Amino acid sequence: MQADGAPRRRRRTATLVAGAVLAAAAALGSSGCSSVGYYAQSIGGHVALLRQARPVDDWLADPATPPALRERLQLAQQIRAYAVSALALPDNASYRRYADLGRNAAVWNVVAAPELSLTLKTWCYPVMGCAGYRGYFDRAAAEQEAQALRREGWEAWVYGVPAYSTLGWTNWLGGDPLLNTFVRGSEAELARLVFHELAHQVAYAPGDTEFNESYATAVEQLGLARWQREARRPPEDPAIAQRRADFRALTRRARAELRTLYASGRPEAEQRAAKAAILAALRSAHEQLKQGGHPAWAGFTGYDTWFAQANNATLALQASYDGLVPAFERLFEREGRDFARFHAAVQGLAALPRDERHATLRALVP
């Protein structure tokens, strides 16, 4: 994960892993071989992760725990308590245990989109519904899936995520643990992730990645601002905030141009040429920012890999994490900036048919 919490989605979640684990018992007996293999790796990976987790109190009591880790775990518990008391997020077993996985990602996600579309490919599961990404505990398996998709004509991308949510369904097993993959990051990123993942346990609409991820992203942003203000925590580095804002502005503009292009009805050859020009302009704009744009960039290379690999899949994924955030922010304002009321309103939206849900949200933004 980048220092900026960059192109996450973010970063972040791989809630579909939860669906694979929960659906396994029903699916193993009726799925094809490839599905059986996928569910098996999901179960094995999740069980292995749970076995490595120990209560935070045990880590804090252990004299062998490194001081830096001890400080991070104490901070994580402060953030966890604040999530309950101030943000109306669940008070349960999640994020009260810690595991060191010995790797830099919890899972690796695969995303894919057609050559001339920003619509993510979806994978569907019992219980979970459909999602616009597919998670693997083994990076090689994720890369293999991506290569297979490319051979079929999809644009694909593999990225590591530091955490995934089981949507609260495994709290009886100890819940989702804190992990080395994110607990050692900046305070702001740690708070963002805890708030984001806990939000997934509050409201979830099966099969609607954009709704789920945009809601959780709104909670993390609103929650972080309140945490820093009320708990008198240090503000986020202005340079990081500036780079994140610039990244979103660049990708938002490129997505808008590509959507217009793909809806134009122009011959495919012309669309391919225009698409290449749009992506080239996106990369050029990024380079200009690095070399002579805002001082916050000053040659910063943290986004280089993302821009080098930018395609329909990466851009569509980013949209799923921030496309509806402005609408959720308006909803939060409408509910008097009260998190409990806000969560209840989101739960009501999650119960609506998808088209009605999105229309209601988009009507909130002028």
Secondary structure as a PSIPRED ss2 file (coil, helix, strand):
# PSIPRED VFORMAT (PSIPRED V4.0)

   1 M C   1.000  0.000  0.000
   2 Q C   1.000  0.000  0.000
   3 A C   1.000  0.000  0.000
   4 D C   1.000  0.000  0.000
   5 G C   1.000  0.000  0.000
   6 A C   1.000  0.000  0.000
   7 P C   1.000  0.000  0.000
   8 R C   1.000  0.000  0.000
   9 R C   1.000  0.000  0.000
  10 R C   1.000  0.000  0.000
  11 R C   1.000  0.000  0.000
  12 R C   1.000  0.000  0.000
  13 T C   1.000  0.000  0.000
  14 A C   1.000  0.000  0.000
  15 T C   1.000  0.000  0.000
  16 L H   0.000  1.000  0.000
  17 V H   0.000  1.000  0.000
  18 A H   0.000  1.000  0.000
  19 G H   0.000  1.000  0.000
  20 A H   0.000  1.000  0.000
  21 V H   0.000  1.000  0.000
  22 L H   0.000  1.000  0.000
  23 A H   0.000  1.000  0.000
  24 A H   0.000  1.000  0.000
  25 A H   0.000  1.000  0.000
  26 A H   0.000  1.000  0.000
  27 A H   0.000  1.000  0.000
  28 L C   1.000  0.000  0.000
  29 G C   1.000  0.000  0.000
  30 S C   1.000  0.000  0.000
  31 S C   1.000  0.000  0.000
  32 G C   1.000  0.000  0.000
  33 C H   0.000  1.000  0.000
  34 S H   0.000  1.000  0.000
  35 S H   0.000  1.000  0.000
  36 V H   0.000  1.000  0.000
  37 G H   0.000  1.000  0.000
  38 Y H   0.000  1.000  0.000
  39 Y H   0.000  1.000  0.000
  40 A H   0.000  1.000  0.000
  41 Q H   0.000  1.000  0.000
  42 S H   0.000  1.000  0.000
  43 I H   0.000  1.000  0.000
  44 G H   0.000  1.000  0.000
  45 G H   0.000  1.000  0.000
  46 H H   0.000  1.000  0.000
  47 V H   0.000  1.000  0.000
  48 A H   0.000  1.000  0.000
  49 L H   0.000  1.000  0.000
  50 L H   0.000  1.000  0.000
  51 R H   0.000  1.000  0.000
  52 Q H   0.000  1.000  0.000
  53 A C   1.000  0.000  0.000
  54 R E   0.000  0.000  1.000
  55 P E   0.000  0.000  1.000
  56 V H   0.000  1.000  0.000
  57 D H   0.000  1.000  0.000
  58 D H   0.000  1.000  0.000
  59 W H   0.000  1.000  0.000
  60 L H   0.000  1.000  0.000
  61 A H   0.000  1.000  0.000
  62 D C   1.000  0.000  0.000
  63 P C   1.000  0.000  0.000
  64 A C   1.000  0.000  0.000
  65 T C   1.000  0.000  0.000
  66 P C   1.000  0.000  0.000
  67 P H   0.000  1.000  0.000
  68 A H   0.000  1.000  0.000
  69 L H   0.000  1.000  0.000
  70 R H   0.000  1.000  0.000
  71 E H   0.000  1.000  0.000
  72 R H   0.000  1.000  0.000
  73 L H   0.000  1.000  0.000
  74 Q H   0.000  1.000  0.000
  75 L H   0.000  1.000  0.000
  76 A H   0.000  1.000  0.000
  77 Q H   0.000  1.000  0.000
  78 Q H   0.000  1.000  0.000
  79 I H   0.000  1.000  0.000
  80 R H   0.000  1.000  0.000
  81 A H   0.000  1.000  0.000
  82 Y H   0.000  1.000  0.000
  83 A H   0.000  1.000  0.000
  84 V H   0.000  1.000  0.000
  85 S H   0.000  1.000  0.000
  86 A C   1.000  0.000  0.000
  87 L C   1.000  0.000  0.000
  88 A C   1.000  0.000  0.000
  89 L C   1.000  0.000  0.000
  90 P C   1.000  0.000  0.000
  91 D C   1.000  0.000  0.000
  92 N C   1.000  0.000  0.000
  93 A C   1.000  0.000  0.000
  94 S C   1.000  0.000  0.000
  95 Y C   1.000  0.000  0.000
  96 R C   1.000  0.000  0.000
  97 R E   0.000  0.000  1.000
  98 Y E   0.000  0.000  1.000
  99 A E   0.000  0.000  1.000
 100 D C   1.000  0.000  0.000
 101 L C   1.000  0.000  0.000
 102 G C   1.000  0.000  0.000
 103 R C   1.000  0.000  0.000
 104 N C   1.000  0.000  0.000
 105 A C   1.000  0.000  0.000
 106 A C   1.000  0.000  0.000
 107 V E   0.000  0.000  1.000
 108 W E   0.000  0.000  1.000
 109 N E   0.000  0.000  1.000
 110 V E   0.000  0.000  1.000
 111 V E   0.000  0.000  1.000
 112 A E   0.000  0.000  1.000
 113 A E   0.000  0.000  1.000
 114 P C   1.000  0.000  0.000
 115 E C   1.000  0.000  0.000
 116 L C   1.000  0.000  0.000
 117 S C   1.000  0.000  0.000
 118 L C   1.000  0.000  0.000
 119 T C   1.000  0.000  0.000
 120 L C   1.000  0.000  0.000
 121 K C   1.000  0.000  0.000
 122 T C   1.000  0.000  0.000
 123 W E   0.000  0.000  1.000
 124 C E   0.000  0.000  1.000
 125 Y E   0.000  0.000  1.000
 126 P C   1.000  0.000  0.000
 127 V C   1.000  0.000  0.000
 128 M C   1.000  0.000  0.000
 129 G E   0.000  0.000  1.000
 130 C E   0.000  0.000  1.000
 131 A E   0.000  0.000  1.000
 132 G C   1.000  0.000  0.000
 133 Y C   1.000  0.000  0.000
 134 R E   0.000  0.000  1.000
 135 G E   0.000  0.000  1.000
 136 Y E   0.000  0.000  1.000
 137 F C   1.000  0.000  0.000
 138 D C   1.000  0.000  0.000
 139 R H   0.000  1.000  0.000
 140 A H   0.000  1.000  0.000
 141 A H   0.000  1.000  0.000
 142 A H   0.000  1.000  0.000
 143 E H   0.000  1.000  0.000
 144 Q H   0.000  1.000  0.000
 145 E H   0.000  1.000  0.000
 146 A H   0.000  1.000  0.000
 147 Q H   0.000  1.000  0.000
 148 A H   0.000  1.000  0.000
 149 L H   0.000  1.000  0.000
 150 R H   0.000  1.000  0.000
 151 R H   0.000  1.000  0.000
 152 E C   1.000  0.000  0.000
 153 G C   1.000  0.000  0.000
 154 W C   1.000  0.000  0.000
 155 E E   0.000  0.000  1.000
 156 A E   0.000  0.000  1.000
 157 W E   0.000  0.000  1.000
 158 V E   0.000  0.000  1.000
 159 Y E   0.000  0.000  1.000
 160 G E   0.000  0.000  1.000
 161 V E   0.000  0.000  1.000
 162 P C   1.000  0.000  0.000
 163 A C   1.000  0.000  0.000
 164 Y C   1.000  0.000  0.000
 165 S C   1.000  0.000  0.000
 166 T C   1.000  0.000  0.000
 167 L C   1.000  0.000  0.000
 168 G C   1.000  0.000  0.000
 169 W C   1.000  0.000  0.000
 170 T C   1.000  0.000  0.000
 171 N H   0.000  1.000  0.000
 172 W H   0.000  1.000  0.000
 173 L H   0.000  1.000  0.000
 174 G C   1.000  0.000  0.000
 175 G C   1.000  0.000  0.000
 176 D C   1.000  0.000  0.000
 177 P C   1.000  0.000  0.000
 178 L E   0.000  0.000  1.000
 179 L E   0.000  0.000  1.000
 180 N H   0.000  1.000  0.000
 181 T H   0.000  1.000  0.000
 182 F H   0.000  1.000  0.000
 183 V H   0.000  1.000  0.000
 184 R C   1.000  0.000  0.000
 185 G C   1.000  0.000  0.000
 186 S C   1.000  0.000  0.000
 187 E H   0.000  1.000  0.000
 188 A H   0.000  1.000  0.000
 189 E H   0.000  1.000  0.000
 190 L H   0.000  1.000  0.000
 191 A H   0.000  1.000  0.000
 192 R H   0.000  1.000  0.000
 193 L H   0.000  1.000  0.000
 194 V H   0.000  1.000  0.000
 195 F H   0.000  1.000  0.000
 196 H H   0.000  1.000  0.000
 197 E H   0.000  1.000  0.000
 198 L H   0.000  1.000  0.000
 199 A H   0.000  1.000  0.000
 200 H H   0.000  1.000  0.000
 201 Q C   1.000  0.000  0.000
 202 V C   1.000  0.000  0.000
 203 A C   1.000  0.000  0.000
 204 Y C   1.000  0.000  0.000
 205 A C   1.000  0.000  0.000
 206 P C   1.000  0.000  0.000
 207 G C   1.000  0.000  0.000
 208 D C   1.000  0.000  0.000
 209 T H   0.000  1.000  0.000
 210 E H   0.000  1.000  0.000
 211 F H   0.000  1.000  0.000
 212 N H   0.000  1.000  0.000
 213 E H   0.000  1.000  0.000
 214 S H   0.000  1.000  0.000
 215 Y H   0.000  1.000  0.000
 216 A H   0.000  1.000  0.000
 217 T H   0.000  1.000  0.000
 218 A H   0.000  1.000  0.000
 219 V H   0.000  1.000  0.000
 220 E H   0.000  1.000  0.000
 221 Q H   0.000  1.000  0.000
 222 L H   0.000  1.000  0.000
 223 G H   0.000  1.000  0.000
 224 L H   0.000  1.000  0.000
 225 A H   0.000  1.000  0.000
 226 R H   0.000  1.000  0.000
 227 W H   0.000  1.000  0.000
 228 Q H   0.000  1.000  0.000
 229 R H   0.000  1.000  0.000
 230 E H   0.000  1.000  0.000
 231 A C   1.000  0.000  0.000
 232 R C   1.000  0.000  0.000
 233 R C   1.000  0.000  0.000
 234 P C   1.000  0.000  0.000
 235 P C   1.000  0.000  0.000
 236 E C   1.000  0.000  0.000
 237 D C   1.000  0.000  0.000
 238 P H   0.000  1.000  0.000
 239 A H   0.000  1.000  0.000
 240 I H   0.000  1.000  0.000
 241 A H   0.000  1.000  0.000
 242 Q H   0.000  1.000  0.000
 243 R H   0.000  1.000  0.000
 244 R H   0.000  1.000  0.000
 245 A H   0.000  1.000  0.000
 246 D H   0.000  1.000  0.000
 247 F H   0.000  1.000  0.000
 248 R H   0.000  1.000  0.000
 249 A H   0.000  1.000  0.000
 250 L H   0.000  1.000  0.000
 251 T H   0.000  1.000  0.000
 252 R H   0.000  1.000  0.000
 253 R H   0.000  1.000  0.000
 254 A H   0.000  1.000  0.000
 255 R H   0.000  1.000  0.000
 256 A H   0.000  1.000  0.000
 257 E H   0.000  1.000  0.000
 258 L H   0.000  1.000  0.000
 259 R H   0.000  1.000  0.000
 260 T H   0.000  1.000  0.000
 261 L H   0.000  1.000  0.000
 262 Y H   0.000  1.000  0.000
 263 A C   1.000  0.000  0.000
 264 S C   1.000  0.000  0.000
 265 G C   1.000  0.000  0.000
 266 R C   1.000  0.000  0.000
 267 P C   1.000  0.000  0.000
 268 E H   0.000  1.000  0.000
 269 A H   0.000  1.000  0.000
 270 E H   0.000  1.000  0.000
 271 Q H   0.000  1.000  0.000
 272 R H   0.000  1.000  0.000
 273 A H   0.000  1.000  0.000
 274 A H   0.000  1.000  0.000
 275 K H   0.000  1.000  0.000
 276 A H   0.000  1.000  0.000
 277 A H   0.000  1.000  0.000
 278 I H   0.000  1.000  0.000
 279 L H   0.000  1.000  0.000
 280 A H   0.000  1.000  0.000
 281 A H   0.000  1.000  0.000
 282 L H   0.000  1.000  0.000
 283 R H   0.000  1.000  0.000
 284 S H   0.000  1.000  0.000
 285 A H   0.000  1.000  0.000
 286 H H   0.000  1.000  0.000
 287 E H   0.000  1.000  0.000
 288 Q H   0.000  1.000  0.000
 289 L H   0.000  1.000  0.000
 290 K H   0.000  1.000  0.000
 291 Q H   0.000  1.000  0.000
 292 G H   0.000  1.000  0.000
 293 G C   1.000  0.000  0.000
 294 H C   1.000  0.000  0.000
 295 P C   1.000  0.000  0.000
 296 A C   1.000  0.000  0.000
 297 W C   1.000  0.000  0.000
 298 A C   1.000  0.000  0.000
 299 G C   1.000  0.000  0.000
 300 F C   1.000  0.000  0.000
 301 T C   1.000  0.000  0.000
 302 G C   1.000  0.000  0.000
 303 Y C   1.000  0.000  0.000
 304 D H   0.000  1.000  0.000
 305 T H   0.000  1.000  0.000
 306 W H   0.000  1.000  0.000
 307 F H   0.000  1.000  0.000
 308 A H   0.000  1.000  0.000
 309 Q H   0.000  1.000  0.000
 310 A C   1.000  0.000  0.000
 311 N C   1.000  0.000  0.000
 312 N H   0.000  1.000  0.000
 313 A H   0.000  1.000  0.000
 314 T H   0.000  1.000  0.000
 315 L H   0.000  1.000  0.000
 316 A H   0.000  1.000  0.000
 317 L H   0.000  1.000  0.000
 318 Q H   0.000  1.000  0.000
 319 A H   0.000  1.000  0.000
 320 S H   0.000  1.000  0.000
 321 Y H   0.000  1.000  0.000
 322 D H   0.000  1.000  0.000
 323 G C   1.000  0.000  0.000
 324 L C   1.000  0.000  0.000
 325 V H   0.000  1.000  0.000
 326 P H   0.000  1.000  0.000
 327 A H   0.000  1.000  0.000
 328 F H   0.000  1.000  0.000
 329 E H   0.000  1.000  0.000
 330 R H   0.000  1.000  0.000
 331 L H   0.000  1.000  0.000
 332 F H   0.000  1.000  0.000
 333 E H   0.000  1.000  0.000
 334 R H   0.000  1.000  0.000
 335 E C   1.000  0.000  0.000
 336 G C   1.000  0.000  0.000
 337 R C   1.000  0.000  0.000
 338 D C   1.000  0.000  0.000
 339 F H   0.000  1.000  0.000
 340 A H   0.000  1.000  0.000
 341 R H   0.000  1.000  0.000
 342 F H   0.000  1.000  0.000
 343 H H   0.000  1.000  0.000
 344 A H   0.000  1.000  0.000
 345 A H   0.000  1.000  0.000
 346 V H   0.000  1.000  0.000
 347 Q H   0.000  1.000  0.000
 348 G H   0.000  1.000  0.000
 349 L H   0.000  1.000  0.000
 350 A H   0.000  1.000  0.000
 351 A C   1.000  0.000  0.000
 352 L C   1.000  0.000  0.000
 353 P C   1.000  0.000  0.000
 354 R H   0.000  1.000  0.000
 355 D H   0.000  1.000  0.000
 356 E H   0.000  1.000  0.000
 357 R H   0.000  1.000  0.000
 358 H H   0.000  1.000  0.000
 359 A H   0.000  1.000  0.000
 360 T H   0.000  1.000  0.000
 361 L H   0.000  1.000  0.000
 362 R H   0.000  1.000  0.000
 363 A C   1.000  0.000  0.000
 364 L C   1.000  0.000  0.000
 365 V C   1.000  0.000  0.000
 366 P C   1.000  0.000  0.000
